Amino acid sequence: MREVVAKYEKSALAGDELQVAIDLALAEVLADPEAAEELEQIGINASMDESPSITAEERGVAPLIVAIVVAVGVDITKEGAKKLWRLVEKKLKNRKGRDVLTKEQLDDS
């Protein structure tokens, strides 16, 4: 399953820096015992063969859009993928600041 779960018009970090920060925040969420129950509810657990991945893809020209893509080796719903992203986004913003990703696009495409 590979799903675009969010789009942002701006990022305070360059592409590689943003990806590293997302990877660290995802690892933190996956290791967080407090997040384990919520992760389990969306179908993600420590015994999975393949960990989920979250990728920031830059798309378009001006304005550049940063699309957040969640890939999981198991079948979870788009809503589950969005919940995973929101957990990671919270850790990311706590670590890098509220402006790390701004101007979220509210369309569902």
Residue frames relative to the residue before (quaternion, step in Angstrom):
aa qw qx qy qz dx dy dz
M 1.0000 0.0000 0.0000 0.0000 0.00 0.00 0.00
R 0.0240 0.7724 -0.6315 0.0626 3.54 -0.89 1.01
E 0.0681 0.8359 -0.5283 0.1326 3.55 -0.49 1.20
V 0.3542 -0.6768 0.5985 0.2413 3.58 -1.03 0.85
V 0.1136 -0.8392 0.5313 0.0252 3.58 -0.60 1.13
A 0.8007 0.0223 -0.0094 0.5986 3.60 1.19 -0.31
K 0.1076 -0.7616 0.6346 0.0756 3.54 -1.27 0.52
Y 0.1018 -0.7904 0.6038 0.0187 3.53 -1.02 0.90
E 0.4483 -0.6926 0.4992 0.2647 3.55 -1.10 0.70
K 0.8179 0.1532 -0.0554 0.5519 3.58 1.06 -0.62
S 0.0582 -0.7520 0.6539 0.0590 3.52 -1.28 0.56
A 0.4234 -0.7031 0.5141 0.2491 3.56 -1.02 0.81
L 0.7062 0.4025 -0.2461 0.5279 3.59 1.28 -0.22
A 0.5182 -0.6028 0.5037 0.3383 3.55 -1.20 0.59
G 0.7601 -0.4393 0.2491 0.4090 3.59 -1.23 0.50
D 0.7266 0.4207 -0.2537 0.4803 3.60 0.68 -1.06
E 0.6397 0.5212 -0.3269 0.4607 3.60 0.99 -0.79
L 0.6438 0.5144 -0.3176 0.4691 3.57 0.99 -0.83
Q 0.6632 0.5101 -0.3133 0.4492 3.59 0.90 -0.88
V 0.6373 0.5136 -0.3248 0.4739 3.60 0.96 -0.82
A 0.6623 0.5036 -0.3048 0.4635 3.59 0.93 -0.89
I 0.6395 0.5076 -0.3203 0.4804 3.61 1.02 -0.77
D 0.6421 0.5286 -0.3243 0.4507 3.60 0.93 -0.88
L 0.6657 0.4981 -0.2976 0.4692 3.59 0.95 -0.89
A 0.6628 0.4968 -0.3046 0.4703 3.59 0.96 -0.87
L 0.6328 0.5199 -0.3308 0.4688 3.61 1.01 -0.75
A 0.6484 0.5090 -0.3188 0.4677 3.60 0.90 -0.88
E 0.6378 0.5303 -0.3150 0.4612 3.57 1.03 -0.81
V 0.6549 0.5011 -0.3056 0.4761 3.60 0.97 -0.87
L 0.6826 0.4994 -0.2965 0.4436 3.60 0.85 -0.94
A 0.7103 0.4335 -0.2478 0.4961 3.60 1.14 -0.61
D 0.5546 0.6403 -0.3759 0.3757 3.60 1.26 -0.25
P 0.3788 -0.7436 0.5003 0.2308 3.62 -0.52 1.13
E 0.6217 0.5523 -0.3391 0.4398 3.60 1.12 -0.57
A 0.6905 0.4524 -0.2721 0.4945 3.61 1.20 -0.49
A 0.4586 0.7349 -0.4230 0.2658 3.60 1.26 -0.36
E 0.6706 0.5014 -0.3123 0.4487 3.60 0.87 -0.86
E 0.6703 0.4852 -0.3025 0.4731 3.58 0.92 -0.88
L 0.6301 0.5206 -0.3297 0.4724 3.59 1.02 -0.76
E 0.6366 0.5330 -0.3183 0.4576 3.58 0.96 -0.85
Q 0.6449 0.5386 -0.3141 0.4420 3.58 0.99 -0.83
I 0.7319 0.3860 -0.2424 0.5065 3.61 1.08 -0.60
G 0.6431 -0.5827 0.3005 0.3957 3.58 1.29 0.19
I 0.5996 0.5334 -0.3650 0.4720 3.59 1.22 0.36
N 0.1245 0.7944 -0.5859 0.1011 3.57 -0.81 1.01
A 0.7001 -0.5100 0.3265 0.3783 3.54 -1.31 0.39
S 0.6730 0.5140 -0.3040 0.4365 3.61 1.13 -0.51
M 0.4125 0.7134 -0.4753 0.3082 3.62 1.23 0.09
D 0.5273 -0.6361 0.4680 0.3137 3.56 -1.09 0.75
E 0.7983 0.1689 -0.0501 0.5760 3.56 1.01 -0.85
S 0.3782 -0.7243 0.5297 0.2274 3.57 -0.78 1.01
P 0.5458 -0.5913 0.4630 0.3715 3.58 -1.14 0.50
S 0.1671 -0.7587 0.6153 0.1337 3.55 -1.23 0.41
I 0.1534 -0.7530 0.6334 0.0909 3.52 -1.22 0.61
T 0.0858 -0.8135 0.5751 -0.0096 3.53 -0.74 1.12
A 0.2605 -0.7187 0.6223 0.1682 3.54 -1.07 0.80
E 0.0660 -0.8057 0.5886 -0.0063 3.57 -0.58 1.18
E 0.2910 -0.7409 0.5779 0.1803 3.56 -0.80 1.01
R 0.0361 -0.8107 0.5831 -0.0382 3.56 -0.84 1.04
G 0.8090 0.2989 -0.2159 0.4578 3.51 -1.18 0.63
V 0.4896 -0.6143 0.5184 0.3380 3.51 -1.36 -0.26
A 0.7943 -0.2272 0.1589 0.5405 3.62 -0.57 -0.99
P 0.5300 -0.3303 -0.7641 0.1615 1.62 -1.26 2.11
L 0.4998 -0.6467 0.4934 0.2976 3.54 -1.07 0.78
I 0.2111 -0.7682 0.5939 0.1125 3.57 -0.92 0.92
V 0.2118 -0.7335 0.6320 0.1332 3.56 -1.04 0.84
A 0.1251 -0.7916 0.5964 0.0438 3.57 -0.53 1.22
I 0.2591 -0.7507 0.5912 0.1407 3.56 -0.92 0.94
V 0.0770 -0.8118 0.5786 -0.0175 3.55 -0.59 1.22
V 0.1718 -0.7699 0.6098 0.0769 3.56 -0.80 1.07
A 0.0427 -0.7741 0.6316 0.0098 3.57 -0.91 0.95
V 0.0061 0.7892 -0.6111 0.0607 3.55 -0.80 1.08
G 0.4616 -0.7147 0.4653 0.2443 3.55 -0.94 0.91
V 0.6903 0.3813 -0.2794 0.5477 3.57 1.26 0.02
D 0.5665 -0.6060 0.4387 0.3455 3.53 -1.25 0.35
I 0.1263 0.7524 -0.6386 0.1006 3.58 -0.58 1.16
T 0.5798 -0.5933 0.4249 0.3622 3.55 -1.19 0.41
K 0.6355 -0.4941 0.4100 0.4289 3.55 -1.27 0.24
E 0.6191 0.5383 -0.3384 0.4610 3.58 1.06 -0.73
G 0.6328 0.5240 -0.3214 0.4709 3.59 1.04 -0.75
A 0.6418 0.5142 -0.3126 0.4754 3.57 1.01 -0.84
K 0.6420 0.5141 -0.3198 0.4705 3.58 1.03 -0.78
K 0.6377 0.5222 -0.3302 0.4600 3.60 1.00 -0.80
L 0.6207 0.5236 -0.3395 0.4748 3.57 1.01 -0.80
W 0.6594 0.5054 -0.3169 0.4575 3.60 0.86 -0.90
R 0.6577 0.5150 -0.3282 0.4410 3.62 0.88 -0.85
L 0.6185 0.5224 -0.3457 0.4744 3.61 1.05 -0.67
V 0.6792 0.4788 -0.2805 0.4804 3.57 0.95 -0.92
E 0.6311 0.5450 -0.3312 0.4415 3.57 0.96 -0.87
K 0.6329 0.5320 -0.3325 0.4537 3.60 0.97 -0.81
K 0.6644 0.4822 -0.3019 0.4846 3.61 0.92 -0.90
L 0.6379 0.5440 -0.3169 0.4435 3.58 0.98 -0.90
K 0.7037 0.4545 -0.2679 0.4759 3.58 0.85 -0.94
N 0.6076 0.5346 -0.3556 0.4675 3.60 1.10 -0.59
R 0.7109 0.4597 -0.2458 0.4721 3.56 1.02 -0.83
K 0.8223 0.2758 -0.1003 0.4876 3.60 0.84 -1.00
G 0.6198 -0.5472 0.3503 0.4401 3.60 1.23 -0.13
R 0.6384 -0.5744 0.3729 0.3513 3.54 -1.18 0.66
D 0.7138 0.4642 -0.2676 0.4510 3.62 1.07 -0.59
V 0.3362 0.7565 -0.5078 0.2385 3.62 1.21 0.22
L 0.7569 0.0261 -0.0295 0.6524 3.59 1.16 -0.66
T 0.0345 0.8133 -0.5776 0.0608 3.57 -0.73 1.04
K 0.8001 0.2934 -0.2446 0.4625 3.50 -1.40 0.25
E 0.0125 0.8184 -0.5715 0.0588 3.56 0.63 1.16
Q 0.3743 -0.7027 0.5658 0.2144 3.54 -1.01 0.91
L 0.3063 -0.8113 0.4750 0.1495 3.57 -0.66 1.05
D 0.4770 0.6538 -0.4702 0.3520 3.61 1.17 0.08
D 0.4570 -0.7104 0.4768 0.2431 3.57 -1.18 0.49
S 0.4840 0.6926 -0.4264 0.3227 3.60 1.21 0.24
